[in-house]
């Protein structure tokens, strides 16, 4: 039986993905796809299916045409960060993405990873070769176009790594993230930030600044931590409109 050819139309495969962090170089390591495992669509991507596409279009190839995106949206403003490496390890397709510390948008994306908002991933693929069986389909070669962060993954067997913060051990890290988020907010306000992103960013900031105040209060003799969220609108306004 010879492999069948699928039409050249992209579709997606989502998973609940593992996330690791490189704090020193601002990278995330994610699992974009799993191999040799039947998913909810009764399809299995076989070992070796990504070999050719990574060699031809991966981040270390001459063309470098595979991207790390949000929600499979093919626009430049949907790029999460710079995909640095892409490889298969065991039964997992792993991507390593670096975030530019001078880019407030990329650092906001990095912050969302660290706080656990980004932890599900999906690949956008064009199947090239496959075999159909009575119970499932085996895909032996694909063209990989991108890996995306998404809201929900689909493969129940892919592990999820709990995102842990080190704010109590290193309050400076929290402070740095607050400044990065404020910079991103100020930048996006000038670029007509969407209401959804604006709401997320301001809520994110209020949460972080309240945590920072709690940590600060706990380090001062004779003081107690606040028992409810603190209003930070004045501080945000001060930074956005007076800090130039």
Secondary structure, DSSP 8 states (H G I E B T S, - for coil): ---EE--S--EEEEEE--EEEETTTTEEEEEEEESS---TTSEEE-TTTTHHHHHHHSTTSSS---EEEETT--SGGGB-SEEEEEEEETTEEEEEEE--TT-HHHHHHHHHHHTTS--EEEEEEEEEEEEE-SS-EEEEEEEEEEEEEES----TTS--------TTT-HHHHHHHHHHHHHHHHHHHHTT--HHHHHHHHHHHHHHHHHHHHHHHHTSTT----SS----HHHHHHHHHH--
